[in-house]
Structure formats: structure tokens, C-alpha cells
Amino acid sequence: MSATLPARVIELASPITDMENLDIRLRADASSRQVAIRAFAFSVIWLLIGSVFGLVASFKMHMPDWLVSNAALTFGRVRSAHLNAMAYGWASSAMLGVSVWIIPRLVHTELRVPKAAEAGLYFWNIGMVLGIVGILAGYSDGLEWLEMPRYWADPFFVIGGGLVGLSLLSTIAMREVEHLYVSVWYVMAAFIWFPIIFVVGNWPTYTGVESAAVNWFYAHNALGLWLTPVCLGAAYYFIPKILGRPIYSYQLSLLGFWTLGFFYSLNGMHHLIGGPLPTWMITTSIVASGLMIIPVMAVGVNQHMTLNKRFGALRYSPTLRFIVFGSVAYTLVSLQGVFMAFREVNRLTHFTHVTIAHAHLGLYSFVTMIMFGSIYYILPRLLGREWISEKLISWHFWSVAVGQIVYLTPLTISGMFQGVAMGDPTSTWEQVITAMLPGLIGRSVGGTLLTIGHGVFAYHVFLMFRGAKARQGLPPFHEVAPIITRRDKATFGRGAAT
């Protein structure tokens, strides 16, 4: 299916019709349908829950006396519930759905052991419920990104993630293609890396300084070796797929993959600059953080050149719009992270709201936007119907796009002033708080816009599940007809997504 395009684009379009590939995709989609639908349903529920917790926590930053009579609604618990609901509930559930849908398509075979993947999804979400309830009840491990009670929730994550990973790795092992597209590398690696870092991060024998080091090994790699690989795999799949052209350079894509694996795992210690850790450990982390410019630029250049002279397609495809936004955010947040790892910059930004803005640029602007774009592409193919309203899609995009700008900009600027004030021995605590206040208010305004956008998205998904009919026969801006040049035709193959 393709949306109505301007005549100048239609003239350039050269749709590829391949009944064999179509049959492969239909069989692959049918095999993963139930698992992916349930994963997306769970993810949207957690998106709404996490949004409410996040908004409450944000308002508490500048309205500290609000909702203090109930211990479950105090800042420490609500903020931790927000982080875990968004990272493991929304983002991870959505990634499970995207992974089980993409992999069978790319390896030309049905999803193997789908019942195991479905059971794993349920185990994962049981762990989520137990973890969030535990946090709100006051039972927390007290570790960043690992707040959910270790003995309540974590076994369900290990079993659930393991079952989904077993299904995906079995599917790859039974593949009917020799060549593995780069998206398969990223997704496969994520499901191998995550159980390793999760078990290490939750190991109960670490205490004191060791616990801090292991915690930041996990917390940083949860983003870099779990969320990032799946999202980059999705971007590498959907951008060429929608444009109908191969990625610019397959060699660059592999360079980005391997250097991500080599360098990112060492980055976490730069969060402990100034702490009681060996200098060599901190310096190694800083050097590895600087070397991250290699995978970041490899991905950024590759995706930009793939989009080169095709940016007009953003007007017609919501999937492309969200995913390109997320891909640009990946480049920005990664380059920002490189500079924030240097001691000279870290002295200013550490313990300030610049770090909070940086985290949201990664987890939201990058991860969440790519998941939105992926769901916009996949869900119609799972349900057999198009999105109901182009206006709802537009409202969703612009509310979250503007919301991020409103959220991140004042929070970053006020965080810089906060760092200056904290580094000045003549400054009082009152002056530090005054420097923070505009950014905290901007954060709440931006968070409100984000929550509105999430409500619009959830309502649209609900209409899709309910079976409402689209208002027009053609898909509303769903995907662009492939725009293929002579060069694309000659190189279409190794770098193209199936």
C-alpha cells in the first residue's frame, strides 16, 4: 500500500513487485502477529502509566508540598516508578514487539517457538507489575535503573527476556538466507548482551564502591547495549524500507555495530568522576567515551546519506518522520555524552539537571520516537487496517516534538547555571535553587505536552484495536512509494531491507 503522492514524486517512483518476497513477508507477519500485537498493547499501557508518574514527579520538583500525605506518592518512589515504567514497560515491551516482527522478515522464515515468545512477554509484564508495586510500597534496591525489588521482579525479567530471546535466536538459527542484514546483528546482539549486564548488575554480593561501579556499568549499558541496538536495528530497517533504496554503506553499518559493542561497555564509569574509584578506571571510561564518536558518526553519516535528496518523503510517512527524528537525536545525545564525559565538562554538568535533560534526550527523543515510528508502520500490517486519522498522527507528532524542545531546552540551560552556582563557593543554596527553577517549570510544561501526545497516540491505537474504519480508502501518509534512482537499482541487494 502507498499513499497518494505528488505527480513529481510519482514520476520518479518505481515500485518493486516481487510475489516471492511478498509471500515471505506475509508468512513472517502471520507467525509473529499475536506476540507483536500483545507487546504493543502492553507497551501503550505502560506508556500511559509512566507518563502520569513522570508528570507527578516533575511537578513535585517545583511544588514539593504537593501530594505528600501518601508515602507511595512521594518523589523518590514516583520518580523511580516513572523511570522503570518507561524503560522496561513502554520501551522494552515495544522493542520486544518490533524485534519479533522484524527478525522473521529479515531471515525469511516464520518466528520459531512463538508460544515461548508469548509466554516470555507475559513473564516480563508480570515482573513489571510486581516491580512497580514494590517501588510504590517502599521496597527498592536503591540502585539507578535497578530500583525494582531484586527478588520480586527480576526473576520474571530473566525468564521473560530469555524466552523471547530463545524464540528470536532459534528463528535466526533456522534462517533461509545466508547474508544477515545489519538490523539482525543489532537485535541479535541486544538479546545476548542484555541478560549478561542484567545478571551482573543485579548480583547481590557487591557493596560500597564496588556496588557503585557495577551499578553504573549496568545503568549506562542498559541504554547502550539494550535499548540502543534494537532502536538502531529498527532505524536501519525502516529508513531503507520506506524509501525503497539500500542503505548508503553496508561497511559503515558494520563499523558502527562493532565499535558500539567494543567501546560502549566501558563508558559507565564517567558517571563516577570525582568518586573513590581508581584513576585508571575513570580514565579508561573517558577514553572509551571519546572513541564513541566512531560508531556515532558511522551511523549518522550512513543514515543521512541514505536519506540524501529524499527528505521530502518525511511529509508523507509518519514512520519516517518519527524515526528520522529519533536518529538525529541519537547523534546529538551521543555527541553530547562524549563531551560530558570529559573531566572539564563533567565538573560543570555533574549533579545538575543537564544530566536529566541528557538522559531524556536519549531515552525519549531517540528510543521513544523510533518506537513510535516503528509501531506506526507495523500495527496496520498486523491488524489489516490503516490508521484512522491523519490529524491524530499529526497532533501526536507535533505535541511530542514541541514537548521535547520545551522540556530539554530550559532544563539544559538552567542546569548549566545550576552547575556554575554549585561550583561557586560564595553561592548560597537558595541561589542554586533559584537558578534551577525556570528549567523545572519548563520541564513540567514540556512533560504536559508529552503526556497529551501520549494520550492521543493511545487513543488512536485503541481505535485501531477496536476496529474502527479509516475515513479514506488510501492510507493516510502511511508510506512513500519507493523512489529509486539508477544507482539504487544497480546496488539494491546487500544493503536493502526485506
C-alpha positions as CSV (number, residue, x, y, z in Angstrom):
1,M,0.0,0.0,0.0
2,S,1.2,3.5,-0.7
3,A,-0.2,6.9,0.0
4,T,-1.2,9.4,-2.7
5,L,1.9,11.3,-3.8
6,P,2.6,14.5,-5.8
7,A,2.9,13.9,-9.5
8,R,6.6,14.8,-9.4
9,V,7.2,12.0,-7.0
10,I,5.0,9.5,-8.9
11,E,7.1,10.1,-12.0
12,L,10.2,9.1,-10.1
13,A,8.6,6.2,-8.4
14,S,9.5,2.7,-9.5
15,P,7.6,0.2,-7.2
16,I,9.2,-3.2,-6.8
17,T,6.8,-6.1,-7.2
18,D,8.1,-9.5,-6.1
19,M,5.5,-12.1,-5.3
20,E,8.0,-14.4,-3.7
21,N,9.2,-11.7,-1.2
22,L,5.6,-10.8,-0.6
23,D,4.8,-14.3,0.4
24,I,7.8,-14.5,2.7
25,R,6.7,-11.3,4.4
26,L,3.1,-12.4,4.8
27,R,4.2,-15.8,6.3
28,A,6.6,-14.0,8.6
29,D,4.0,-11.5,9.7
30,A,1.4,-14.2,10.4
31,S,3.9,-16.1,12.6
32,S,4.7,-13.1,14.8
33,R,1.2,-11.4,14.8
34,Q,-0.1,-12.5,18.2
35,V,3.1,-11.8,20.1
36,A,3.7,-8.4,18.5
37,I,0.1,-7.2,19.0
38,R,0.2,-8.1,22.7
39,A,3.6,-6.5,23.1
40,F,2.4,-3.2,21.6
41,A,-0.8,-3.3,23.8
42,F,1.3,-3.8,26.9
43,S,3.7,-1.0,25.8
44,V,1.0,1.5,25.3
45,I,-0.5,0.8,28.8
46,W,2.9,1.3,30.4
47,L,3.5,4.4,28.3
48,L,0.4,6.0,29.9
49,I,1.3,4.8,33.4
50,G,4.9,6.0,33.1
51,S,3.7,9.4,31.7
52,V,1.5,10.0,34.8
53,F,4.2,9.1,37.2
54,G,6.7,11.3,35.3
55,L,4.4,14.3,35.3
56,V,3.7,13.9,39.0
57,A,7.4,13.7,39.7
58,S,8.1,16.7,37.6
59,F,5.6,18.9,39.3
60,K,6.9,17.9,42.7
61,M,10.3,19.4,41.8
62,H,8.9,22.9,42.0
63,M,5.8,22.1,44.1
64,P,7.4,20.0,46.9
65,D,4.3,20.1,49.2
66,W,2.0,18.6,46.6
67,L,0.8,15.0,47.3
68,V,2.9,14.4,50.4
69,S,0.3,12.8,52.6
70,N,0.7,9.3,51.0
71,A,4.1,7.7,51.1
72,A,3.5,6.0,47.7
73,L,3.3,9.4,46.1
74,T,6.5,10.9,47.5
75,F,9.1,12.0,44.9
76,G,11.6,9.2,45.5
77,R,9.0,6.4,44.8
78,V,7.1,8.2,42.0
79,R,10.3,9.1,40.1
80,S,11.6,5.6,40.3
81,A,8.3,4.2,39.2
82,H,8.4,6.6,36.2
83,L,11.9,5.5,35.1
84,N,11.2,1.8,35.3
85,A,7.7,2.0,33.7
86,M,9.1,3.9,30.7
87,A,12.4,2.0,30.3
88,Y,11.2,-1.6,31.0
89,G,7.4,-1.2,30.5
90,W,7.0,1.0,27.5
91,A,10.3,1.0,25.6
92,S,11.3,-2.7,26.3
93,S,7.8,-4.1,25.6
94,A,7.6,-2.1,22.3
95,M,11.1,-3.3,21.4
96,L,10.1,-6.9,22.0
97,G,7.2,-6.4,19.6
98,V,9.4,-4.8,17.0
99,S,12.0,-7.5,17.3
100,V,9.7,-10.4,16.8
101,W,8.2,-8.7,13.8
102,I,11.4,-7.6,12.1
103,I,13.6,-10.7,12.5
104,P,11.4,-13.3,10.7
105,R,11.1,-10.9,7.8
106,L,14.8,-10.4,7.5
107,V,15.7,-14.1,7.8
108,H,12.9,-15.2,5.5
109,T,11.3,-17.7,7.9
110,E,8.5,-17.9,10.4
111,L,9.0,-17.0,14.0
112,R,10.2,-20.1,15.8
113,V,8.7,-21.2,19.1
114,P,6.1,-18.3,19.1
115,K,4.5,-19.7,22.3
116,A,7.7,-19.3,24.1
117,A,7.9,-15.6,23.0
118,E,4.4,-15.0,24.1
119,A,5.0,-16.6,27.4
120,G,8.1,-14.5,27.8
121,L,6.1,-11.4,27.2
122,Y,3.7,-12.3,29.9
123,F,6.5,-13.1,32.4
124,W,8.1,-9.7,31.5
125,N,5.0,-7.8,32.3
126,I,4.2,-9.7,35.5
127,G,7.7,-8.7,36.6
128,M,6.8,-5.1,35.7
129,V,3.6,-5.1,37.8
130,L,5.5,-6.6,40.8
131,G,8.4,-4.2,40.4
132,I,6.3,-1.0,40.2
133,V,4.0,-2.1,43.1
134,G,7.2,-2.9,45.1
135,I,8.7,0.5,44.4
136,L,5.5,2.3,45.4
137,A,5.3,0.2,48.5
138,G,8.8,1.3,49.5
139,Y,10.7,-1.8,48.5
140,S,13.6,-0.7,46.3
141,D,17.1,-1.9,45.7
142,G,18.2,1.7,45.7
143,L,20.3,1.4,42.6
144,E,19.9,3.5,39.5
145,W,17.9,1.7,36.8
146,L,17.6,-1.3,39.1
147,E,15.1,0.1,41.7
148,M,12.6,-2.8,41.3
149,P,12.9,-5.3,44.1
150,R,15.6,-7.8,43.1
151,Y,13.8,-10.9,44.4
152,W,10.3,-9.9,43.4
153,A,10.6,-8.7,39.9
154,D,14.0,-9.7,38.5
155,P,13.4,-13.5,38.1
156,F,10.4,-12.7,35.8
157,F,12.6,-10.4,33.7
158,V,15.3,-13.1,33.4
159,I,12.7,-15.8,32.4
160,G,10.7,-13.5,30.1
161,G,13.6,-12.0,28.3
162,G,15.2,-15.4,28.0
163,L,12.1,-16.9,26.4
164,V,11.8,-14.1,23.8
165,G,15.5,-14.3,23.1
166,L,15.2,-18.1,22.7
167,S,12.5,-17.6,20.1
168,L,14.4,-15.0,18.2
169,L,17.8,-16.8,18.2
170,S,16.0,-20.0,17.2
171,T,14.5,-18.1,14.3
172,I,17.9,-16.8,13.2
173,A,19.4,-20.2,13.5
174,M,16.7,-21.6,11.1
175,R,17.1,-18.7,8.7
176,E,16.7,-19.3,4.9
177,V,19.2,-16.6,3.9
178,E,23.0,-16.6,4.0
179,H,23.5,-12.9,4.5
180,L,22.4,-11.3,7.7
181,Y,21.3,-7.7,7.3
182,V,22.7,-5.3,9.8
183,S,19.4,-5.0,11.7
184,V,19.6,-8.7,12.6
185,W,23.1,-8.1,14.0
186,Y,21.9,-5.3,16.3
187,V,18.8,-7.1,17.5
188,M,20.6,-10.4,18.0
189,A,23.3,-8.7,20.0
190,A,20.8,-6.9,22.2
191,F,19.3,-10.1,23.3
192,I,22.7,-11.6,24.0
193,W,24.1,-8.5,25.8
194,F,21.1,-7.7,28.0
195,P,21.0,-10.9,30.1
196,I,24.7,-10.5,30.8
197,I,24.6,-6.9,32.0
198,F,21.3,-7.6,33.9
199,V,22.6,-10.5,35.9
200,V,25.9,-8.7,36.6
201,G,24.1,-5.5,37.6
202,N,21.8,-7.4,40.0
203,W,24.4,-9.6,41.5
204,P,23.8,-9.3,45.3
205,T,27.3,-9.6,46.7
206,Y,28.6,-6.2,45.6
207,T,28.8,-3.5,48.3
208,G,30.2,0.0,48.7
209,V,32.4,1.3,45.9
210,E,32.1,-2.0,44.0
211,S,28.3,-1.6,44.0
212,A,28.6,1.9,42.6
213,A,30.9,0.7,39.8
214,V,28.8,-2.3,38.9
215,N,25.6,-0.2,39.1
216,W,26.9,2.3,36.5
217,F,28.3,-0.5,34.4
218,Y,24.7,-1.7,34.2
219,A,22.8,1.6,34.1
220,H,24.9,3.0,31.2
221,N,24.8,-0.2,29.2
222,A,21.1,-0.7,29.7
223,L,20.8,2.2,27.3
224,G,23.8,1.4,25.2
225,L,23.7,-2.3,24.8
226,W,19.9,-3.0,25.2
227,L,17.8,0.0,24.1
228,T,20.2,1.4,21.6
229,P,20.9,-1.7,19.4
230,V,17.2,-2.6,18.9
231,C,16.4,1.0,18.0
232,L,19.3,1.3,15.6
233,G,18.3,-2.0,14.1
234,A,14.7,-0.6,13.6
235,A,16.1,2.6,12.0
236,Y,18.3,0.6,9.7
237,Y,15.2,-1.5,8.7
238,F,12.6,1.2,8.2
239,I,14.5,4.0,6.6
240,P,15.6,2.0,3.5
241,K,12.3,0.1,3.5
242,I,10.2,3.2,3.2
243,L,12.5,5.0,0.7
244,G,12.9,1.8,-1.4
245,R,16.6,2.2,-1.6
246,P,19.6,0.4,0.1
247,I,21.5,1.9,3.0
248,Y,24.3,4.1,1.8
249,S,27.1,1.9,3.0
250,Y,26.9,-1.6,4.4
251,Q,30.5,-1.4,5.6
252,L,29.7,1.7,7.6
253,S,26.8,-0.1,9.3
254,L,29.0,-2.9,10.4
255,L,31.7,-0.5,11.6
256,G,29.0,1.2,13.7
257,F,27.9,-2.1,15.1
258,W,31.2,-3.5,16.2
259,T,32.6,-0.3,17.6
260,L,29.4,0.2,19.6
261,G,30.0,-3.2,21.2
262,F,33.7,-2.6,21.8
263,F,33.5,1.0,23.2
264,Y,30.1,1.4,24.9
265,S,30.6,-1.3,27.5
266,L,33.4,0.7,29.1
267,N,31.6,4.1,29.3
268,G,29.7,3.9,32.6
269,M,32.5,4.9,35.0
270,H,32.5,8.5,33.7
271,H,29.4,9.0,35.9
272,L,31.7,8.4,38.9
273,I,34.3,11.1,38.1
274,G,35.4,12.5,41.4
275,G,34.3,9.4,43.3
276,P,36.6,7.0,45.3
277,L,37.5,4.8,42.3
278,P,40.9,4.1,40.8
279,T,42.0,6.8,38.4
280,W,42.8,4.3,35.7
281,M,39.2,3.0,35.7
282,I,37.8,6.5,35.3
283,T,40.3,7.4,32.6
284,T,39.6,4.3,30.7
285,S,35.9,5.1,30.7
286,I,36.6,8.7,29.5
287,V,38.8,7.4,26.6
288,A,36.2,4.8,25.6
289,S,33.5,7.6,25.7
290,G,35.6,9.7,23.4
291,L,36.0,6.8,21.0
292,M,32.2,6.5,20.8
293,I,32.4,9.2,18.2
294,I,33.3,6.4,15.7
295,P,30.1,4.4,15.9
296,V,28.0,7.6,16.3
297,M,29.4,9.2,13.1
298,A,29.3,5.9,11.2
299,V,25.5,5.6,12.0
300,G,24.9,9.4,11.5
301,V,26.6,9.6,8.1
302,N,25.1,6.3,6.9
303,Q,21.6,7.3,7.7
304,H,22.0,10.9,6.4
305,M,23.4,9.7,3.1
306,T,20.6,7.1,2.8
307,L,18.1,10.0,3.2
308,N,20.0,12.3,0.9
309,K,17.8,14.0,-1.6
310,R,14.8,12.1,-0.2
311,F,14.0,14.3,2.8
312,G,10.7,15.3,1.2
313,A,9.4,11.9,2.0
314,L,9.1,13.0,5.6
315,R,6.0,14.8,4.7
316,Y,4.2,11.6,3.6
317,S,5.4,9.0,6.1
318,P,4.8,9.2,9.8
319,T,7.1,6.3,10.3
320,L,9.9,8.1,8.6
321,R,9.1,11.3,10.4
322,F,9.4,9.8,13.9
323,I,12.4,7.6,13.0
324,V,14.4,10.3,11.4
325,F,13.7,12.5,14.4
326,G,14.9,9.7,16.7
327,S,18.0,9.0,14.5
328,V,19.0,12.7,14.7
329,A,18.5,12.6,18.4
330,Y,20.8,9.6,18.7
331,T,23.6,11.5,17.0
332,L,23.0,14.6,19.2
333,V,22.7,12.7,22.5
334,S,25.8,10.6,21.7
335,L,28.0,13.6,20.8
336,Q,26.7,15.4,23.9
337,G,27.6,12.3,26.0
338,V,31.1,12.3,24.6
339,F,31.8,15.9,25.7
340,M,30.0,15.4,29.1
341,A,32.4,12.5,29.8
342,F,35.5,14.8,29.8
343,R,36.5,16.0,33.3
344,E,36.5,19.7,32.4
345,V,32.8,19.5,31.2
346,N,31.8,17.0,33.9
347,R,32.8,19.4,36.7
348,L,30.1,21.7,35.4
349,T,27.3,19.3,34.5
350,H,27.6,16.5,37.1
351,F,24.9,16.5,39.7
352,T,22.9,19.1,37.7
353,H,19.7,18.9,35.6
354,V,21.9,18.9,32.5
355,T,22.3,15.2,33.2
356,I,18.5,14.8,33.4
357,A,18.0,16.5,30.1
358,H,20.7,14.4,28.6
359,A,19.0,11.2,29.8
360,H,15.7,12.2,28.3
361,L,17.3,13.2,25.0
362,G,18.5,9.6,24.8
363,L,15.6,7.6,26.3
364,Y,12.8,9.8,24.8
365,S,14.0,11.7,21.8
366,F,15.9,8.7,20.5
367,V,14.4,5.5,21.8
368,T,10.7,6.5,22.2
369,M,10.5,8.3,18.9
370,I,11.9,5.4,17.0
371,M,9.4,3.0,18.8
372,F,6.5,5.4,17.8
373,G,7.6,5.3,14.2
374,S,8.0,1.5,14.2
375,I,4.5,1.0,15.6
376,Y,3.0,3.3,13.0
377,Y,4.5,1.0,10.3
378,I,3.9,-2.4,11.9
379,L,0.4,-2.2,13.5
380,P,-1.6,-1.7,10.3
381,R,0.1,-4.8,8.9
382,L,-0.8,-6.8,12.0
383,L,-4.4,-5.7,12.2
384,G,-5.2,-5.5,8.5
385,R,-6.4,-1.9,8.6
386,E,-5.0,1.5,8.2
387,W,-4.6,4.3,10.8
388,I,-7.9,6.0,11.4
389,S,-6.9,9.7,11.3
390,E,-4.0,11.6,9.8
391,K,-4.9,14.5,12.1
392,L,-4.3,12.3,15.2
393,I,-0.9,11.3,13.8
394,S,0.0,14.9,13.2
395,W,-1.2,16.0,16.7
396,H,0.8,13.2,18.2
397,F,4.0,14.1,16.4
398,W,3.9,17.8,17.0
399,S,2.8,17.6,20.6
400,V,5.7,15.3,21.5
401,A,8.2,17.1,19.2
402,V,7.4,20.5,20.7
403,G,7.1,19.0,24.1
404,Q,10.7,17.7,23.9
405,I,12.0,21.1,22.9
406,V,10.2,22.8,25.7
407,Y,11.3,20.1,28.1
408,L,15.0,19.9,27.2
409,T,16.0,23.5,26.3
410,P,15.2,25.3,29.6
411,L,16.3,22.3,31.7
412,T,19.7,22.2,30.0
413,I,20.2,26.0,30.3
414,S,19.1,26.2,33.9
415,G,21.3,23.1,34.6
416,M,24.3,25.0,33.3
417,F,23.5,27.9,35.6
418,Q,23.0,25.4,38.4
419,G,26.4,23.9,37.8
420,V,28.1,27.4,37.8
421,A,26.3,28.3,41.1
422,M,27.2,25.0,42.7
423,G,30.9,25.5,41.8
424,D,31.0,29.0,43.3
425,P,31.9,28.7,47.0
426,T,30.2,32.1,47.6
427,S,26.8,31.0,46.3
428,T,24.1,30.1,48.7
429,W,21.8,27.1,48.4
430,E,19.0,29.5,47.8
431,Q,20.8,30.9,44.8
432,V,21.3,27.4,43.4
433,I,17.6,26.6,43.7
434,T,16.7,30.0,42.1
435,A,18.9,29.1,39.1
436,M,17.1,25.7,38.7
437,L,13.5,27.0,39.0
438,P,12.9,28.2,35.3
439,G,14.1,24.9,34.0
440,L,12.0,22.9,36.4
441,I,8.9,24.8,35.3
442,G,9.8,24.3,31.6
443,R,10.2,20.6,32.3
444,S,6.7,20.4,33.7
445,V,5.2,22.3,30.7
446,G,7.1,20.1,28.3
447,G,6.1,17.0,30.2
448,T,2.5,18.0,30.0
449,L,2.7,18.3,26.2
450,L,4.4,14.9,26.0
451,T,1.6,13.4,28.1
452,I,-1.0,14.9,25.9
453,G,0.7,13.4,22.9
454,H,0.8,10.0,24.6
455,G,-2.9,10.2,25.2
456,V,-3.6,11.0,21.5
457,F,-1.4,8.1,20.5
458,A,-3.0,5.7,22.9
459,Y,-6.5,6.7,21.8
460,H,-5.5,6.2,18.2
461,V,-4.1,2.7,19.0
462,F,-7.4,2.0,20.9
463,L,-9.4,2.9,17.8
464,M,-7.2,0.5,15.7
465,F,-7.7,-2.4,18.1
466,R,-11.5,-1.7,18.3
467,G,-11.6,-2.0,14.5
468,A,-12.7,1.5,13.6
469,K,-12.5,2.3,9.9
470,A,-10.3,4.9,8.3
471,R,-12.0,7.9,6.8
472,Q,-10.4,7.4,3.5
473,G,-9.6,4.4,1.2
474,L,-5.9,5.2,0.9
475,P,-3.6,5.1,3.9
476,P,-3.0,8.5,5.5
477,F,0.6,9.3,4.9
478,H,1.5,5.8,5.8
479,E,4.4,5.1,3.5
480,V,6.0,6.6,0.4
481,A,6.2,4.7,-2.8
482,P,9.8,3.7,-3.3
483,I,11.9,6.4,-5.0
484,I,14.7,4.6,-6.8
485,T,17.5,6.0,-9.0
486,R,19.6,4.1,-11.5
487,R,22.3,3.8,-8.9
488,D,19.8,2.4,-6.4
489,K,18.7,-0.3,-8.9
490,A,22.3,-1.3,-9.6
491,T,23.2,-1.6,-5.9
492,F,19.9,-2.9,-4.5
493,G,20.7,-6.1,-2.6
494,R,23.1,-6.4,0.3
495,G,22.2,-3.1,1.8
496,A,18.4,-3.4,1.3
497,A,15.9,-4.3,4.0
498,T,13.5,-7.1,3.0
